[in-house]
Amino acid sequence: MMTKKILYFDTASKSNTEATLKAALERAKELGLKDIVVASSTGATGVLACEIFKGFKVTVVTTQVGIIEPGVRQLTDENEKKILELGGKILTCTHALAGAERAIRTKWNTMEPVEIIAQALKIFGQAAKVCVETVIMAADAGSIPLDSDVIAVAGTNRGADTAFVVKPVHANNLFSMVVREIICKPRGPMPRPEGSH
């Protein structure tokens, strides 16, 4: 048994980004974890994460191309360059907890099981769902190992406000995933993210 502190923010906000990343760094060092998965739409949070997690293996998971406008990515060229220069990896792919099922919801106004799982995860916060989702995406892309825990960091809209310690799995083994620890999260309120997944 162990006792650890959890950092709770009053509200979900990008102003929590630096505190989130520093709390995640502290826990990564305590646990000896080297793999960090960071959700970042434009790449701004990814750049900051790569600076703070110097010497770690940082995978920046971006939103899929076309999430807001067909064929358009949110990751900026400038942030992409900085992330790569800082030694980070970038992963852009279909969202693990949306994908083609979102098309079914949009066309026929019904919800399929994977999106129901995503909605259920959101009771812990939008970024909590994103932490789980991006770890699956990184595992499926082979960007992180499956034999050790990782730190997952995400935000509710922009920036970061949530961090977990997670045992990663592939999408086809979703229900074997374990969220081992909550490092930090907002207590609320949870605004609807712009172009959220």
Stockholm file with secondary structure:
# STOCKHOLM 1.0

chainA/1-197         MMTKKILYFDTASKSNTEATLKAALERAKELGLKDIVVASSTGATGVLACEIFKGFKVTVVTTQVGIIEPGVRQLTDENEKKILELGGKILTCTHALAGAERAIRTKWNTMEPVEIIAQALKIFGQAAKVCVETVIMAADAGSIPLDSDVIAVAGTNRGADTAFVVKPVHANNLFSMVVREIICKPRGPMPRPEGSH
#=GR chainA/1-197 SS CCCCCCEEESSCCGGGHHHHHHHHHHHHHHHTCCEEEEECSSSHHHHHHHHHTTTSEEEEEECCTTSSSTTCCSSCHHHHHHHHHTTCEEEECCCTTSHHHHHHHHHHSCCCHHHHHHHHHGGGCHHHHHHHHHHHHHHHTTCSCSSSCEEEEECSSSSCCEEEEEECCCGGGGGGCEEEEEEEEECSCCCCCTTCC
#=GC SS_cons         CCCCCCEEESSCCGGGHHHHHHHHHHHHHHHTCCEEEEECSSSHHHHHHHHHTTTSEEEEEECCTTSSSTTCCSSCHHHHHHHHHTTCEEEECCCTTSHHHHHHHHHHSCCCHHHHHHHHHGGGCHHHHHHHHHHHHHHHTTCSCSSSCEEEEECSSSSCCEEEEEECCCGGGGGGCEEEEEEEEECSCCCCCTTCC
//
